[in-house]
Amino acid sequence: MFTLIIGNKNYSSWSLRPWLVLKMLNEPFQEQQIDLFLSDTKARILAANPAGKVPVLIDDKLRVWDSLSICEYLAECFPASRLWPDDGALRAIARSIVSEIHSGFSAMRQHLPMNIRLSRVAYESSPAVESDIARVIALWEEHLPRHESDGPFLFGAFTIADAFCAPIATRFATYDVKLPTRSQAYVQHILSLPAMQEWYQAARSEAPRQL
């Protein structure tokens, strides 16, 4: 059985990605959580991952770190799950979207941090923030209509791309970002997934961060 080591569900967008993939696979796994804001946090994370970050996936004696690498590993473990689109061109596009999310959108990360306990709060706008938001919307508005006959996800069926969009969906809900109708429906669909509802419930039950 896999073990997934994650951070606080209220804040850790990186942890949400592989956790959601495992849930959507309906694959049993053990979950270990490390509070990111305690005096021994660094030591506990380093014990789990010398790179000093979560999430970490443990599969027997193998440890895989970084949310993208974990998701790629799961796609290889479960090829029938189609965590990437079957079509080679679509697979390349999906990987490009995931890589862009993984390495980009720094302004949105900084000014719209994931915080599930908050609802409809104002965010500090700037040209960089609005550019990040516009780019996300452009991606969604481009790809959702192309595959809507195959399902409600970005490429019809659930893929790793949707797992990487899930933390963005939480941000857009938290900060009440105004979206086109199709993108808003996508956010609502992602947040209504039973797995996401489970994540939300757990996040809201966590002790607030002590400042």
C-alpha positions, 0 to 999 in steps of 0.5 A, spaced: 500 500 500 502 507 498 503 512 503 502 519 502 506 524 506 502 531 505 502 538 509 496 541 512 490 540 507 488 548 508 494 550 505 498 545 501 496 546 494 502 541 492 499 536 497 492 536 494 495 534 487 497 527 488 492 526 494 486 527 489 489 523 483 490 517 488 482 518 490 480 519 483 484 512 482 480 509 488 486 506 490 487 505 498 493 509 501 495 511 508 496 518 509 501 521 514 500 529 515 506 533 517 503 540 520 507 545 516 508 550 522 510 547 528 517 547 531 519 540 529 516 541 522 523 541 518 526 536 522 520 531 520 520 533 513 527 532 512 526 525 515 521 523 510 524 527 504 532 529 504 529 534 499 526 538 505 519 538 502 512 535 501 508 531 498 512 524 498 509 518 496 512 511 499 511 505 495 515 499 499 522 501 499 521 507 494 520 514 495 518 519 490 518 526 491 515 532 488 507 532 486 509 532 478 513 526 479 509 523 484 503 523 479 507 521 473 509 515 477 502 513 479 500 514 471 505 509 470 503 504 475 496 505 473 496 505 465 489 503 464 487 509 469 488 514 463 491 519 467 494 522 461 490 522 455 490 516 450 492 521 444 499 523 443 498 530 441 493 531 447 498 528 452 503 533 450 498 538 451 496 536 457 503 535 460 505 542 457 499 545 461 501 541 467 508 543 467 506 551 466 502 550 472 507 546 476 513 552 474 509 558 473 503 563 476 508 565 482 504 572 482 497 568 483 501 563 488 503 569 492 497 573 492 492 568 492 494 563 497 490 556 498 486 557 504 480 553 504 477 556 511 476 563 507 471 564 503 469 570 498 475 575 501 478 580 497 485 579 494 491 584 492 490 585 485 496 587 480 498 586 473 502 580 474 496 577 478 491 579 473 495 576 467 496 569 471 488 569 472 487 571 465 492 565 463 488 560 467 482 562 464 484 562 457 487 555 458 480 552 461 476 556 455 480 553 450 480 546 452 474 545 456 469 546 449 473 541 445 472 535 450 465 537 453 462 531 449 467 526 453 466 529 460 466 535 464 474 535 465 479 539 462 480 533 457 473 530 458 475 524 463 479 526 469 487 527 468 493 529 472 491 536 468 485 536 473 489 535 479 493 540 478 488 545 476 484 543 483 488 548 487 487 553 482 479 552 483 480 552 490 483 559 490 478 562 485 473 560 490 476 563 496 477 569 493 471 570 489 475 571 482 470 572 476 470 567 471 466 566 464 460 561 465 464 555 462 470 556 467 465 557 473 462 551 471 469 547 471 470 550 478 464 548 481 465 541 478 472 540 481 470 542 488 463 538 488 467 531 487 467 527 493 474 527 494 474 534 494 469 535 499 473 530 503 479 534 503 475 541 504 472 537 510 478 535 513 481 542 511 476 546 515 477 541 521 484 543 522 487 547 527 488 554 524 495 556 523 498 560 529 501 567 527 
